[in-house]
Amino acid sequence: MHIRSRGTTTVLDATGGLQNPTSVALRGKDVYVLSAAYTTGSDPKLLRARLRTHR
């Protein structure tokens, strides 16, 4: 999963704990990514990132 902002890119991948991300949700400034781990069958996660306001 790539998140881009003003020319910079943040990559969320297996090194950050994702193993088959299945959904993304936004609520206010929070981004939630569900990693259900369907193919690996172990260690599902819910990751949360907070968006910052740029001026």
PDB file of N, CA, C and O in Angstrom:
ATOM      1  N   MET A   1       0.851  -1.150   0.000  1.00  0.00           N
ATOM      2  CA  MET A   1       0.000   0.000   0.000  1.00  0.00           C
ATOM      3  C   MET A   1       0.903   1.220   0.000  1.00  0.00           C
ATOM      4  O   MET A   1       1.845   1.300   0.789  1.00  0.00           O
ATOM      5  N   HIS A   2       0.621   2.167  -0.878  1.00  0.00           N
ATOM      6  CA  HIS A   2       1.389   3.408  -0.967  1.00  0.00           C
ATOM      7  C   HIS A   2       0.526   4.581  -0.521  1.00  0.00           C
ATOM      8  O   HIS A   2      -0.636   4.687  -0.914  1.00  0.00           O
ATOM      9  N   ILE A   3       1.084   5.447   0.286  1.00  0.00           N
ATOM     10  CA  ILE A   3       0.412   6.678   0.684  1.00  0.00           C
ATOM     11  C   ILE A   3       1.310   7.818   0.227  1.00  0.00           C
ATOM     12  O   ILE A   3       2.466   7.902   0.641  1.00  0.00           O
ATOM     13  N   ARG A   4       0.786   8.694  -0.621  1.00  0.00           N
ATOM     14  CA  ARG A   4       1.594   9.780  -1.168  1.00  0.00           C
ATOM     15  C   ARG A   4       1.092  11.125  -0.671  1.00  0.00           C
ATOM     16  O   ARG A   4      -0.112  11.366  -0.580  1.00  0.00           O
ATOM     17  N   SER A   5       2.033  11.987  -0.355  1.00  0.00           N
ATOM     18  CA  SER A   5       1.688  13.337   0.078  1.00  0.00           C
ATOM     19  C   SER A   5       2.803  14.298  -0.315  1.00  0.00           C
ATOM     20  O   SER A   5       3.949  14.145   0.109  1.00  0.00           O
ATOM     21  N   ARG A   6       2.466  15.259  -1.103  1.00  0.00           N
ATOM     22  CA  ARG A   6       3.417  16.313  -1.479  1.00  0.00           C
ATOM     23  C   ARG A   6       4.770  15.789  -1.951  1.00  0.00           C
ATOM     24  O   ARG A   6       5.814  16.288  -1.529  1.00  0.00           O
ATOM     25  N   GLY A   7       4.753  14.804  -2.808  1.00  0.00           N
ATOM     26  CA  GLY A   7       5.988  14.294  -3.373  1.00  0.00           C
ATOM     27  C   GLY A   7       6.698  13.235  -2.555  1.00  0.00           C
ATOM     28  O   GLY A   7       7.690  12.674  -3.021  1.00  0.00           O
ATOM     29  N   THR A   8       6.229  12.943  -1.355  1.00  0.00           N
ATOM     30  CA  THR A   8       6.843  11.880  -0.562  1.00  0.00           C
ATOM     31  C   THR A   8       5.923  10.666  -0.571  1.00  0.00           C
ATOM     32  O   THR A   8       4.709  10.801  -0.722  1.00  0.00           O
ATOM     33  N   THR A   9       6.499   9.495  -0.411  1.00  0.00           N
ATOM     34  CA  THR A   9       5.734   8.253  -0.427  1.00  0.00           C
ATOM     35  C   THR A   9       6.024   7.453   0.832  1.00  0.00           C
ATOM     36  O   THR A   9       7.181   7.286   1.219  1.00  0.00           O
ATOM     37  N   THR A  10       4.975   6.963   1.466  1.00  0.00           N
ATOM     38  CA  THR A  10       5.102   6.040   2.580  1.00  0.00           C
ATOM     39  C   THR A  10       4.589   4.692   2.109  1.00  0.00           C
ATOM     40  O   THR A  10       3.475   4.606   1.591  1.00  0.00           O
ATOM     41  N   VAL A  11       5.369   3.648   2.275  1.00  0.00           N
ATOM     42  CA  VAL A  11       4.974   2.313   1.844  1.00  0.00           C
ATOM     43  C   VAL A  11       4.667   1.471   3.078  1.00  0.00           C
ATOM     44  O   VAL A  11       5.510   1.307   3.960  1.00  0.00           O
ATOM     45  N   LEU A  12       3.465   0.949   3.124  1.00  0.00           N
ATOM     46  CA  LEU A  12       3.078   0.011   4.181  1.00  0.00           C
ATOM     47  C   LEU A  12       3.128  -1.382   3.570  1.00  0.00           C
ATOM     48  O   LEU A  12       2.387  -1.678   2.633  1.00  0.00           O
ATOM     49  N   ASP A  13       4.006  -2.245   4.099  1.00  0.00           N
ATOM     50  CA  ASP A  13       4.164  -3.583   3.537  1.00  0.00           C
ATOM     51  C   ASP A  13       4.441  -4.595   4.652  1.00  0.00           C
ATOM     52  O   ASP A  13       4.189  -4.320   5.825  1.00  0.00           O
ATOM     53  N   ALA A  14       4.953  -5.747   4.281  1.00  0.00           N
ATOM     54  CA  ALA A  14       5.186  -6.824   5.252  1.00  0.00           C
ATOM     55  C   ALA A  14       6.131  -6.410   6.372  1.00  0.00           C
ATOM     56  O   ALA A  14       5.999  -6.902   7.492  1.00  0.00           O
ATOM     57  N   THR A  15       7.080  -5.518   6.099  1.00  0.00           N
ATOM     58  CA  THR A  15       7.994  -5.083   7.157  1.00  0.00           C
ATOM     59  C   THR A  15       7.258  -4.290   8.226  1.00  0.00           C
ATOM     60  O   THR A  15       7.709  -4.219   9.370  1.00  0.00           O
ATOM     61  N   GLY A  16       6.119  -3.688   7.858  1.00  0.00           N
ATOM     62  CA  GLY A  16       5.301  -2.959   8.816  1.00  0.00           C
ATOM     63  C   GLY A  16       4.182  -3.793   9.406  1.00  0.00           C
ATOM     64  O   GLY A  16       3.378  -3.289  10.190  1.00  0.00           O
ATOM     65  N   GLY A  17       4.120  -5.083   9.031  1.00  0.00           N
ATOM     66  CA  GLY A  17       3.128  -5.969   9.606  1.00  0.00           C
ATOM     67  C   GLY A  17       1.968  -6.338   8.700  1.00  0.00           C
ATOM     68  O   GLY A  17       1.091  -7.093   9.117  1.00  0.00           O
ATOM     69  N   LEU A  18       1.932  -5.826   7.461  1.00  0.00           N
ATOM     70  CA  LEU A  18       0.821  -6.179   6.570  1.00  0.00           C
ATOM     71  C   LEU A  18       1.058  -7.526   5.907  1.00  0.00           C
ATOM     72  O   LEU A  18       2.157  -7.799   5.423  1.00  0.00           O
ATOM     73  N   GLN A  19       0.026  -8.371   5.882  1.00  0.00           N
ATOM     74  CA  GLN A  19       0.077  -9.668   5.219  1.00  0.00           C
ATOM     75  C   GLN A  19      -1.205  -9.876   4.425  1.00  0.00           C
ATOM     76  O   GLN A  19      -1.985 -10.739   4.827  1.00  0.00           O
ATOM     77  N   ASN A  20      -1.475  -9.225   3.422  1.00  0.00           N
ATOM     78  CA  ASN A  20      -2.702  -9.278   2.640  1.00  0.00           C
ATOM     79  C   ASN A  20      -3.710  -8.260   3.144  1.00  0.00           C
ATOM     80  O   ASN A  20      -4.751  -8.644   3.676  1.00  0.00           O
ATOM     81  N   PRO A  21      -3.432  -6.991   2.994  1.00  0.00           N
ATOM     82  CA  PRO A  21      -4.414  -5.989   3.427  1.00  0.00           C
ATOM     83  C   PRO A  21      -5.730  -6.188   2.687  1.00  0.00           C
ATOM     84  O   PRO A  21      -5.749  -6.372   1.470  1.00  0.00           O
ATOM     85  N   THR A  22      -6.820  -6.148   3.429  1.00  0.00           N
ATOM     86  CA  THR A  22      -8.126  -6.444   2.834  1.00  0.00           C
ATOM     87  C   THR A  22      -9.044  -5.240   2.775  1.00  0.00           C
ATOM     88  O   THR A  22      -9.996  -5.238   1.995  1.00  0.00           O
ATOM     89  N   SER A  23      -8.788  -4.214   3.579  1.00  0.00           N
ATOM     90  CA  SER A  23      -9.655  -3.042   3.528  1.00  0.00           C
ATOM     91  C   SER A  23      -8.966  -1.834   4.144  1.00  0.00           C
ATOM     92  O   SER A  23      -8.022  -1.952   4.926  1.00  0.00           O
ATOM     93  N   VAL A  24      -9.473  -0.675   3.762  1.00  0.00           N
ATOM     94  CA  VAL A  24      -8.972   0.603   4.278  1.00  0.00           C
ATOM     95  C   VAL A  24     -10.184   1.431   4.668  1.00  0.00           C
ATOM     96  O   VAL A  24     -11.174   1.464   3.936  1.00  0.00           O
ATOM     97  N   ALA A  25     -10.120   2.095   5.805  1.00  0.00           N
ATOM     98  CA  ALA A  25     -11.212   2.967   6.249  1.00  0.00           C
ATOM     99  C   ALA A  25     -10.624   4.292   6.725  1.00  0.00           C
ATOM    100  O   ALA A  25      -9.522   4.334   7.271  1.00  0.00           O
ATOM    101  N   LEU A  26     -11.360   5.355   6.515  1.00  0.00           N
ATOM    102  CA  LEU A  26     -10.981   6.685   6.984  1.00  0.00           C
ATOM    103  C   LEU A  26     -11.995   7.164   8.003  1.00  0.00           C
ATOM    104  O   LEU A  26     -13.201   6.983   7.830  1.00  0.00           O
ATOM    105  N   ARG A  27     -11.496   7.779   9.072  1.00  0.00           N
ATOM    106  CA  ARG A  27     -12.384   8.408  10.050  1.00  0.00           C
ATOM    107  C   ARG A  27     -11.658   9.625  10.588  1.00  0.00           C
ATOM    108  O   ARG A  27     -10.678   9.505  11.323  1.00  0.00           O
ATOM    109  N   GLY A  28     -12.148  10.791  10.217  1.00  0.00           N
ATOM    110  CA  GLY A  28     -11.465  12.017  10.603  1.00  0.00           C
ATOM    111  C   GLY A  28     -10.066  12.024  10.012  1.00  0.00           C
ATOM    112  O   GLY A  28      -9.908  11.924   8.795  1.00  0.00           O
ATOM    113  N   LYS A  29      -9.052  12.141  10.856  1.00  0.00           N
ATOM    114  CA  LYS A  29      -7.665  12.142  10.401  1.00  0.00           C
ATOM    115  C   LYS A  29      -7.006  10.771  10.524  1.00  0.00           C
ATOM    116  O   LYS A  29      -5.803  10.643  10.298  1.00  0.00           O
ATOM    117  N   ASP A  30      -7.777   9.749  10.880  1.00  0.00           N
ATOM    118  CA  ASP A  30      -7.231   8.408  11.056  1.00  0.00           C
ATOM    119  C   ASP A  30      -7.505   7.536   9.840  1.00  0.00           C
ATOM    120  O   ASP A  30      -8.605   7.544   9.289  1.00  0.00           O
ATOM    121  N   VAL A  31      -6.484   6.781   9.428  1.00  0.00           N
ATOM    122  CA  VAL A  31      -6.598   5.790   8.360  1.00  0.00           C
ATOM    123  C   VAL A  31      -6.402   4.425   9.011  1.00  0.00           C
ATOM    124  O   VAL A  31      -5.401   4.200   9.691  1.00  0.00           O
ATOM    125  N   TYR A  32      -7.339   3.525   8.810  1.00  0.00           N
ATOM    126  CA  TYR A  32      -7.261   2.167   9.364  1.00  0.00           C
ATOM    127  C   TYR A  32      -7.057   1.186   8.222  1.00  0.00           C
ATOM    128  O   TYR A  32      -7.765   1.244   7.217  1.00  0.00           O
ATOM    129  N   VAL A  33      -6.094   0.286   8.371  1.00  0.00           N
ATOM    130  CA  VAL A  33      -5.825  -0.740   7.363  1.00  0.00           C
ATOM    131  C   VAL A  33      -5.935  -2.097   8.045  1.00  0.00           C
ATOM    132  O   VAL A  33      -5.194  -2.394   8.982  1.00  0.00           O
ATOM    133  N   LEU A  34      -6.868  -2.919   7.565  1.00  0.00           N
ATOM    134  CA  LEU A  34      -7.050  -4.262   8.097  1.00  0.00           C
ATOM    135  C   LEU A  34      -6.181  -5.223   7.303  1.00  0.00           C
ATOM    136  O   LEU A  34      -6.272  -5.291   6.077  1.00  0.00           O
ATOM    137  N   SER A  35      -5.349  -5.957   8.004  1.00  0.00           N
ATOM    138  CA  SER A  35      -4.511  -6.985   7.405  1.00  0.00           C
ATOM    139  C   SER A  35      -5.007  -8.330   7.936  1.00  0.00           C
ATOM    140  O   SER A  35      -4.616  -8.757   9.022  1.00  0.00           O
ATOM    141  N   ALA A  36      -5.864  -8.987   7.169  1.00  0.00           N
ATOM    142  CA  ALA A  36      -6.537 -10.187   7.648  1.00  0.00           C
ATOM    143  C   ALA A  36      -5.666 -11.429   7.643  1.00  0.00           C
ATOM    144  O   ALA A  36      -6.019 -12.415   8.291  1.00  0.00           O
ATOM    145  N   ALA A  37      -4.541 -11.421   6.938  1.00  0.00           N
ATOM    146  CA  ALA A  37      -3.615 -12.560   6.879  1.00  0.00           C
ATOM    147  C   ALA A  37      -4.304 -13.821   6.362  1.00  0.00           C
ATOM    148  O   ALA A  37      -4.076 -14.911   6.886  1.00  0.00           O
ATOM    149  N   TYR A  38      -5.150 -13.677   5.334  1.00  0.00           N
ATOM    150  CA  TYR A  38      -5.873 -14.833   4.794  1.00  0.00           C
ATOM    151  C   TYR A  38      -4.950 -15.908   4.241  1.00  0.00           C
ATOM    152  O   TYR A  38      -5.156 -17.091   4.513  1.00  0.00           O
ATOM    153  N   THR A  39      -3.936 -15.524   3.469  1.00  0.00           N
ATOM    154  CA  THR A  39      -3.092 -16.547   2.841  1.00  0.00           C
ATOM    155  C   THR A  39      -2.056 -17.118   3.800  1.00  0.00           C
ATOM    156  O   THR A  39      -1.666 -18.277   3.659  1.00  0.00           O
ATOM    157  N   THR A  40      -1.605 -16.334   4.769  1.00  0.00           N
ATOM    158  CA  THR A  40      -0.607 -16.842   5.708  1.00  0.00           C
ATOM    159  C   THR A  40      -1.254 -17.545   6.890  1.00  0.00           C
ATOM    160  O   THR A  40      -0.659 -18.445   7.482  1.00  0.00           O
ATOM    161  N   GLY A  41      -2.473 -17.137   7.239  1.00  0.00           N
ATOM    162  CA  GLY A  41      -3.191 -17.775   8.330  1.00  0.00           C
ATOM    163  C   GLY A  41      -2.673 -17.444   9.721  1.00  0.00           C
ATOM    164  O   GLY A  41      -3.030 -18.113  10.692  1.00  0.00           O
ATOM    165  N   SER A  42      -1.836 -16.419   9.825  1.00  0.00           N
ATOM    166  CA  SER A  42      -1.323 -16.083  11.155  1.00  0.00           C
ATOM    167  C   SER A  42      -1.188 -14.583  11.338  1.00  0.00           C
ATOM    168  O   SER A  42      -0.912 -13.846  10.391  1.00  0.00           O
ATOM    169  N   ASP A  43      -1.384 -14.153  12.555  1.00  0.00           N
ATOM    170  CA  ASP A  43      -1.105 -12.789  12.994  1.00  0.00           C
ATOM    171  C   ASP A  43      -1.849 -11.679  12.240  1.00  0.00           C
ATOM    172  O   ASP A  43      -1.199 -10.780  11.707  1.00  0.00           O
ATOM    173  N   PRO A  44      -3.183 -11.709  12.177  1.00  0.00           N
ATOM    174  CA  PRO A  44      -3.910 -10.591  11.575  1.00  0.00           C
ATOM    175  C   PRO A  44      -3.700  -9.324  12.388  1.00  0.00           C
ATOM    176  O   PRO A  44      -3.475  -9.383  13.597  1.00  0.00           O
ATOM    177  N   LYS A  45      -3.776  -8.169  11.716  1.00  0.00           N
ATOM    178  CA  LYS A  45      -3.519  -6.896  12.382  1.00  0.00           C
ATOM    179  C   LYS A  45      -4.493  -5.822  11.917  1.00  0.00           C
ATOM    180  O   LYS A  45      -5.096  -5.924  10.849  1.00  0.00           O
ATOM    181  N   LEU A  46      -4.630  -4.806  12.734  1.00  0.00           N
ATOM    182  CA  LEU A  46      -5.322  -3.583  12.359  1.00  0.00           C
ATOM    183  C   LEU A  46      -4.328  -2.455  12.594  1.00  0.00           C
ATOM    184  O   LEU A  46      -3.941  -2.189  13.731  1.00  0.00           O
ATOM    185  N   LEU A  47      -3.914  -1.790  11.510  1.00  0.00           N
ATOM    186  CA  LEU A  47      -2.956  -0.695  11.605  1.00  0.00           C
ATOM    187  C   LEU A  47      -3.692   0.635  11.532  1.00  0.00           C
ATOM    188  O   LEU A  47      -4.667   0.770  10.792  1.00  0.00           O
ATOM    189  N   ARG A  48      -3.228   1.616  12.297  1.00  0.00           N
ATOM    190  CA  ARG A  48      -3.820   2.952  12.259  1.00  0.00           C
ATOM    191  C   ARG A  48      -2.724   3.968  11.999  1.00  0.00           C
ATOM    192  O   ARG A  48      -1.660   3.928  12.616  1.00  0.00           O
ATOM    193  N   ALA A  49      -2.998   4.875  11.082  1.00  0.00           N
ATOM    194  CA  ALA A  49      -2.083   5.975  10.789  1.00  0.00           C
ATOM    195  C   ALA A  49      -2.860   7.269  10.952  1.00  0.00           C
ATOM    196  O   ALA A  49      -4.049   7.321  10.638  1.00  0.00           O
ATOM    197  N   ARG A  50      -2.210   8.301  11.432  1.00  0.00           N
ATOM    198  CA  ARG A  50      -2.855   9.597  11.594  1.00  0.00           C
ATOM    199  C   ARG A  50      -2.364  10.537  10.510  1.00  0.00           C
ATOM    200  O   ARG A  50      -1.159  10.710  10.324  1.00  0.00           O
ATOM    201  N   LEU A  51      -3.311  11.151   9.787  1.00  0.00           N
ATOM    202  CA  LEU A  51      -2.968  12.122   8.751  1.00  0.00           C
ATOM    203  C   LEU A  51      -2.685  13.469   9.396  1.00  0.00           C
ATOM    204  O   LEU A  51      -3.381  13.897  10.316  1.00  0.00           O
ATOM    205  N   ARG A  52      -1.648  14.126   8.892  1.00  0.00           N
ATOM    206  CA  ARG A  52      -1.316  15.461   9.382  1.00  0.00           C
ATOM    207  C   ARG A  52      -1.782  16.501   8.374  1.00  0.00           C
ATOM    208  O   ARG A  52      -1.837  16.224   7.176  1.00  0.00           O
ATOM    209  N   THR A  53      -2.111  17.668   8.840  1.00  0.00           N
ATOM    210  CA  THR A  53      -2.532  18.759   7.972  1.00  0.00           C
ATOM    211  C   THR A  53      -1.309  19.526   7.518  1.00  0.00           C
ATOM    212  O   THR A  53      -0.480  19.936   8.330  1.00  0.00           O
ATOM    213  N   HIS A  54      -1.202  19.721   6.187  1.00  0.00           N
ATOM    214  CA  HIS A  54      -0.111  20.514   5.630  1.00  0.00           C
ATOM    215  C   HIS A  54      -0.624  21.894   5.299  1.00  0.00           C
ATOM    216  O   HIS A  54      -1.748  22.055   4.823  1.00  0.00           O
ATOM    217  N   ARG A  55       0.201  22.887   5.553  1.00  0.00           N
ATOM    218  CA  ARG A  55      -0.188  24.274   5.243  1.00  0.00           C
ATOM    219  C   ARG A  55       0.699  24.848   4.196  1.00  0.00           C
ATOM    220  O   ARG A  55       0.526  26.003   3.806  1.00  0.00           O
TER     221      ARG A  55
END
